[in-house]
Structure formats: structure tokens, C-alpha cells
Amino acid sequence: MTIPINSGQRPCQYNDVFLDYLNNDAPVVKEASRKLLESRAKLADFEYLPSAPRPSGEAIRQIVSLSRRLMFPGFFEPRSVHQELNPEHSISQTVGALYGLLAREILASIRHDHIRYGRPCVNCRQQSRQVAREVVLELPRLRRVMAADVLATQEGDPAAGSHLDQIILCYPGIQATMVYRLAHELLIRDVPFIPRIMAERAHSVTGIDIHPGATIGESFFIDHGTGVVVGETTIIGERVRIYQGVTLGALSLPKNAGVALRGQKRHPTLEDDVIIYSGATILGGETIIGARSVVGGNVWLTESIPPDTKVFIKKPELIFVNNKE
């Protein structure tokens, strides 16, 4: 049986409901607005200053995209640079676009930081151009490092086979690592905001959370990757392999420690050729995993281990129950 709506009247429309709520509940709207206005004075730090420029999220996405095109030519373009009539011109155009975006967004970030915290802006434009120049000139080295990361992935993952294209185009570990390496170059040059925006966007896409402040050597391989966390002061050597769900984090901190411990070593160190299997958690700034060591799945470590050590959890007891019984 169909139940009539508003029997004897036309069916209720969305706009009618909206206007009805607005008319009847105007005092509620007015009261909420008044209280929110009052809260602005008490919570001024949580209000954006219109006079402070902000880096553009879309521009940062383009910066990552252009950088990726330059590190892996032809993979992320409508057509390969090798098919261009003038590849030198094509690369020059891409580098020029990247440099322009970097200089502009770095300037916006520096000015925002200065205006927000009441510091004078001295030579901001020159500073932004200098950082943009340095980062662009680092791209050939970053390309070589990323090539080593791709080869490490191929060597460490039998599923990758011999197809480097598949690794470059598909593997989230490579995407997250590339963004990290670019963001790290900006962070070590004291660029505010942009490195974290890059890192958090890569995190949202890949499920891999690498703080741009971490230090990571060459031939780095993240297998699968979902749930990997690499903290700000983590140090990772060369040829290190980690699997999904690995946490390289800090020990539980006391209240108000965020300010007191800022800039101090809070996350572990992994020396060369270390392997960390899925679900392992390694915590603490004084924790060092010695070279060529292996940490098994689901291991919880807050102390250092010497080189050439294997750490595993004792095999748990399994109980098998027949459903019919």
C-alpha cells in the first residue's frame, strides 16, 4: 500500500523543507552565529589571516607531477619525450614550468610563515628563487637515486618480474618514496608547509606515511606498503627493505613533550641491508638495528640489536577445532 505524503497537498519538496527550517529556526541560527563570532577572539590562532598568502594545493600537485615526469621521462606524459621532434626543448619547457611553480609556491609559504608569526620578510623573493634553483639542479641526482630504488624493488619482489615499467607505473612504494625524496630536499632548505603537504597527499594516495624529515639511503624498497609509518628523525641506511604495516616511530611521550623534544632524535636508526617484515614496530631514538639484521613479523622492539642479528617472535601455539565437534 502506498502511503500518501501530505495527503491533499502536493508532495513535500526539498526547498520547502529547507525554507521551513530556516524560517522556524532562525533564532538557533542567530545564536550559533553569535557564539561562533565570540569564539574567534578566544581562538585567534585557529583563524586564517586573509593577508597571509597560502601555497596552492593544485600547484603543489603540479610540482610533484612535473618532477615525476622529469625523473621518469615518458612514463607520465601523453607521449614519450623520446618521440618528441626536439626532446631538449620538451625537457627545457618542463624544467622551466617546474622552476616557476617552485619559486612562486616557496615564496607564498615563506611569506605566510613570516606574516603568521610576525617576523619581517627579508629577501623572501631571492630566497625562494635560490631554493627553487637548488632543487631543480638536484633532479638529476634524485633521478639516479630513484633508479636505484626501482632496481631494488625489482630485485626484492619476485612478482615484479623483469618489468621495470610495472614498478614505475604501479608500485605505491616507488610513488611514496619519490614524493619523500622531493619533499626532503625542500625541508632541509627550511621551506615551510610544502614538504608536509606533499607527504600527506602521498600518504592519502598510497597508505605510506613517510615524514619528509627522515633520512633514507639509496636502493630503498617498500613491499606492498599499506600502513608503513616512517617518523621524522628516522635514519635508514642503504639497501633497506621493509614490508607493509611497519612502524618506525617514537616512544610514548609525556605531556607537553612535543615542544621540549622537537628537533631531537626520537625515531630509530636502521643500518645498511636491514630487512623489517610486516607488522613490526620499532620505537625510540636510541634504538639501532645493526647492519644486515632481520626483524621478523609483528616483533615489537624498543632496544638496539647488533649487526647480523635475527629477531623473531617465538612460534605461537595453534589450536585446531573441528567444526562438527
Wavefront OBJ file of the C-alpha trace (Angstrom):
o trace
v 0.000 0.000 0.000
v 1.299 3.445 -0.880
v 1.196 5.956 1.958
v 0.328 9.419 0.666
v 2.669 12.254 1.518
v 0.985 15.410 2.777
v -2.442 13.994 1.909
v -4.461 16.501 -0.061
v -1.388 18.603 -0.776
v 1.432 18.496 -3.277
v 4.434 16.319 -2.310
v 6.915 17.962 0.041
v 9.828 19.475 -1.857
v 13.422 19.770 -0.602
v 13.444 23.554 -0.963
v 10.187 23.815 1.007
v 11.727 21.858 3.885
v 14.876 23.973 3.805
v 12.948 27.246 3.883
v 10.679 25.919 6.619
v 13.675 25.044 8.815
v 15.305 28.391 8.107
v 12.183 30.392 8.963
v 11.218 28.474 12.096
v 14.740 28.030 13.465
v 16.119 31.497 12.738
v 16.847 32.108 16.473
v 19.010 28.982 16.560
v 20.989 30.139 13.534
v 21.400 33.584 15.071
v 22.565 32.202 18.426
v 25.064 29.797 16.859
v 26.429 32.624 14.696
v 26.843 34.908 17.716
v 28.738 32.274 19.710
v 30.991 31.428 16.774
v 31.803 35.115 16.347
v 32.679 35.377 20.043
v 34.924 32.319 19.797
v 37.080 33.964 17.130
v 38.623 36.269 19.713
v 39.419 33.354 22.046
v 40.703 31.057 19.295
v 42.558 33.559 17.133
v 45.369 31.105 16.376
v 42.851 28.862 14.596
v 41.687 31.593 12.251
v 43.322 32.189 8.898
v 44.753 35.610 8.160
v 43.494 36.859 4.779
v 46.679 38.921 4.381
v 48.886 35.812 4.601
v 49.388 34.046 1.254
v 48.944 30.299 1.151
v 50.671 27.731 -1.023
v 48.295 26.367 -3.641
v 47.321 22.722 -3.304
v 46.830 22.430 -7.049
v 50.228 23.998 -7.742
v 51.908 21.558 -5.351
v 50.207 18.678 -7.157
v 51.624 20.032 -10.418
v 55.097 20.331 -8.873
v 55.023 16.645 -7.940
v 53.660 15.709 -11.361
v 56.319 17.679 -13.270
v 59.089 16.279 -11.057
v 57.872 12.755 -11.672
v 57.875 13.378 -15.427
v 61.485 14.531 -15.258
v 62.624 11.614 -13.091
v 60.848 9.039 -15.263
v 60.726 10.583 -18.766
v 57.900 9.347 -20.938
v 56.079 7.370 -18.241
v 53.721 10.089 -17.052
v 53.213 12.139 -20.207
v 50.734 11.960 -23.075
v 53.624 10.912 -25.287
v 57.216 9.923 -24.672
v 59.887 12.598 -24.740
v 61.850 10.224 -26.963
v 59.179 10.691 -29.617
v 59.427 14.450 -29.481
v 60.986 16.135 -32.508
v 63.040 18.200 -30.080
v 63.432 16.400 -26.717
v 65.791 19.101 -25.430
v 63.075 21.708 -25.941
v 60.479 19.485 -24.254
v 62.625 18.889 -21.184
v 63.544 22.564 -21.016
v 59.864 23.529 -21.035
v 59.081 21.077 -18.228
v 62.018 22.247 -16.119
v 61.023 25.867 -16.697
v 57.432 25.214 -15.625
v 58.642 23.344 -12.539
v 61.079 26.102 -11.583
v 58.406 28.788 -11.928
v 55.897 26.893 -9.788
v 58.504 26.072 -7.147
v 59.693 29.673 -6.838
v 56.141 31.017 -6.582
v 54.867 28.476 -4.057
v 58.023 28.633 -1.918
v 57.616 32.412 -1.800
v 53.979 32.059 -0.722
v 54.981 29.606 2.019
v 57.788 31.777 3.370
v 55.622 34.904 3.373
v 52.778 33.060 5.051
v 55.140 31.862 7.774
v 56.519 35.346 8.348
v 53.158 37.134 8.379
v 51.540 34.482 10.542
v 54.193 34.722 13.230
v 55.016 38.410 12.950
v 58.508 38.105 11.501
v 59.895 40.531 8.914
v 60.193 39.215 5.382
v 63.760 39.934 4.222
v 64.844 38.900 0.737
v 61.965 36.405 0.524
v 61.818 36.588 -3.251
v 65.548 35.966 -3.663
v 65.409 33.179 -1.103
v 62.554 31.417 -2.891
v 64.335 31.634 -6.244
v 67.552 30.298 -4.737
v 65.804 27.285 -3.201
v 63.942 26.609 -6.457
v 67.249 26.697 -8.363
v 68.903 24.307 -5.923
v 66.029 21.817 -6.018
v 65.840 21.832 -9.818
v 69.586 21.222 -10.014
v 69.169 18.249 -7.639
v 66.785 16.475 -10.030
v 69.482 14.576 -11.978
v 70.834 13.139 -8.707
v 67.328 12.308 -7.480
v 66.655 10.558 -10.778
v 69.720 8.361 -10.254
v 68.641 7.588 -6.675
v 65.112 6.723 -7.785
v 66.517 4.415 -10.466
v 68.360 2.578 -7.680
v 65.103 2.344 -5.696
v 63.320 0.853 -8.717
v 66.070 -1.721 -9.240
v 65.972 -2.623 -5.526
v 62.241 -3.202 -5.890
v 62.786 -5.444 -8.885
v 65.428 -7.461 -7.052
v 63.374 -7.770 -3.875
v 59.954 -8.598 -5.309
v 59.593 -11.740 -7.458
v 56.144 -10.534 -8.528
v 57.738 -7.588 -10.297
v 59.440 -9.877 -12.788
v 61.599 -8.100 -15.309
v 59.126 -5.295 -15.953
v 60.574 -2.020 -14.705
v 57.627 -0.249 -16.343
v 55.220 -2.006 -13.995
v 57.203 -0.924 -10.942
v 57.449 2.709 -12.042
v 53.802 3.000 -13.048
v 52.090 0.875 -10.403
v 54.049 0.384 -7.186
v 52.903 2.635 -4.317
v 56.275 2.301 -2.594
v 58.005 3.959 -5.537
v 55.436 6.752 -5.649
v 55.695 7.439 -1.923
v 59.494 7.306 -1.980
v 59.712 9.708 -4.933
v 57.500 12.255 -3.202
v 59.519 11.819 0.006
v 62.821 12.467 -1.778
v 61.461 15.646 -3.378
v 59.842 16.866 -0.152
v 63.047 16.134 1.791
v 65.022 18.463 -0.482
v 62.591 21.270 0.342
v 62.514 20.521 4.065
v 66.298 20.585 4.527
v 66.211 24.043 2.921
v 63.726 25.232 5.563
v 60.739 25.564 3.235
v 57.594 25.578 5.412
v 54.304 23.779 4.670
v 55.038 22.429 1.192
v 57.022 19.324 2.258
v 54.275 18.216 4.663
v 51.543 18.896 2.130
v 53.401 16.702 -0.371
v 53.972 13.943 2.179
v 50.395 13.866 3.443
v 48.970 13.776 -0.080
v 51.242 10.853 -0.934
v 50.123 9.209 2.313
v 46.462 9.581 1.393
v 47.074 8.034 -2.045
v 49.486 5.207 -1.169
v 48.787 4.438 2.502
v 52.513 5.000 3.177
v 53.393 7.721 5.696
v 56.983 8.962 5.318
v 57.871 12.169 7.136
v 59.967 14.398 4.840
v 62.429 14.927 7.687
v 63.529 11.280 7.681
v 66.909 10.368 6.193
v 66.741 7.445 3.736
v 69.626 5.949 1.781
v 69.644 4.589 -1.754
v 68.126 1.316 -3.013
v 65.213 1.619 -0.596
v 62.405 -0.910 -1.116
v 58.923 -0.837 0.427
v 56.991 -4.003 -0.428
v 53.194 -3.627 -0.566
v 53.429 -0.610 1.710
v 49.985 -0.205 3.268
v 50.292 1.077 6.828
v 54.028 1.845 6.740
v 54.999 4.742 9.044
v 58.448 6.369 8.998
v 58.904 9.071 11.635
v 60.608 12.439 11.283
v 64.021 11.614 12.778
v 64.295 8.082 11.395
v 67.621 7.256 9.751
v 67.623 4.451 7.160
v 70.793 3.188 5.518
v 71.268 1.776 2.048
v 69.611 -1.325 0.559
v 66.990 -1.496 3.326
v 63.763 -3.421 2.752
v 60.568 -3.001 4.762
v 57.145 -4.569 4.382
v 53.571 -3.462 4.973
v 52.456 -2.355 8.413
v 55.944 -1.497 9.678
v 56.177 1.386 12.148
v 59.411 3.272 12.755
v 58.140 5.531 15.489
v 58.788 7.340 18.752
v 58.306 6.074 22.272
v 55.268 7.284 24.190
v 55.917 10.896 25.112
v 54.936 12.711 28.308
v 52.525 15.618 28.232
v 53.898 18.807 26.650
v 56.888 16.870 25.268
v 56.050 17.973 21.746
v 57.844 21.281 22.273
v 60.591 20.010 24.568
v 61.655 17.160 22.252
v 61.223 18.965 18.950
v 64.333 18.541 16.824
v 65.724 15.711 18.952
v 66.274 12.131 17.752
v 63.051 10.299 18.607
v 62.864 7.581 15.938
v 65.043 4.522 15.273
v 68.051 4.011 13.037
v 68.233 1.164 10.505
v 71.720 0.452 9.239
v 72.583 -0.904 5.773
v 70.975 -4.065 4.361
v 68.348 -4.410 7.121
v 65.053 -6.224 6.452
v 61.929 -5.460 8.512
v 58.983 -7.801 7.967
v 55.294 -6.913 8.095
v 53.700 -5.628 11.243
v 56.961 -4.976 13.084
v 57.147 -1.945 15.367
v 60.493 -0.344 16.195
v 60.461 2.634 18.543
v 62.851 5.135 20.082
v 65.602 7.493 19.028
v 68.313 5.401 20.676
v 67.176 2.161 19.025
v 69.623 0.989 16.363
v 69.059 -2.028 14.141
v 72.511 -3.215 13.169
v 73.580 -3.810 9.586
v 72.340 -6.941 7.810
v 69.890 -7.722 10.626
v 66.395 -9.138 10.097
v 63.379 -8.242 12.235
v 60.514 -10.705 11.894
v 56.820 -10.002 11.505
v 54.917 -8.457 14.437
v 58.065 -8.006 16.516
v 57.979 -5.089 18.994
v 61.422 -3.553 19.598
v 62.461 -0.666 21.838
v 66.115 -1.676 22.205
v 69.067 -1.913 19.843
v 70.287 -5.117 18.250
v 73.827 -5.736 16.919
v 74.677 -6.328 13.254
v 73.864 -9.709 11.687
v 71.074 -10.453 14.178
v 67.695 -12.083 13.547
v 64.806 -11.249 15.859
v 61.634 -13.327 15.675
v 58.656 -13.989 17.894
v 58.502 -17.492 19.311
v 56.099 -19.597 17.260
v 52.664 -19.373 18.881
v 50.612 -22.449 19.700
v 47.905 -23.123 17.144
v 44.638 -24.760 18.189
v 42.620 -26.640 15.546
v 38.978 -27.378 16.283
v 36.757 -29.485 14.043
v 33.552 -27.557 13.451
v 31.495 -30.743 13.730
v 32.774 -31.284 17.233
l 1 2 3 4 5 6 7 8 9 10 11 12 13 14 15 16 17 18 19 20 21 22 23 24 25 26 27 28 29 30 31 32 33 34 35 36 37 38 39 40 41 42 43 44 45 46 47 48 49 50 51 52 53 54 55 56 57 58 59 60 61 62 63 64 65 66 67 68 69 70 71 72 73 74 75 76 77 78 79 80 81 82 83 84 85 86 87 88 89 90 91 92 93 94 95 96 97 98 99 100 101 102 103 104 105 106 107 108 109 110 111 112 113 114 115 116 117 118 119 120 121 122 123 124 125 126 127 128 129 130 131 132 133 134 135 136 137 138 139 140 141 142 143 144 145 146 147 148 149 150 151 152 153 154 155 156 157 158 159 160 161 162 163 164 165 166 167 168 169 170 171 172 173 174 175 176 177 178 179 180 181 182 183 184 185 186 187 188 189 190 191 192 193 194 195 196 197 198 199 200 201 202 203 204 205 206 207 208 209 210 211 212 213 214 215 216 217 218 219 220 221 222 223 224 225 226 227 228 229 230 231 232 233 234 235 236 237 238 239 240 241 242 243 244 245 246 247 248 249 250 251 252 253 254 255 256 257 258 259 260 261 262 263 264 265 266 267 268 269 270 271 272 273 274 275 276 277 278 279 280 281 282 283 284 285 286 287 288 289 290 291 292 293 294 295 296 297 298 299 300 301 302 303 304 305 306 307 308 309 310 311 312 313 314 315 316 317 318 319 320 321 322 323 324 325
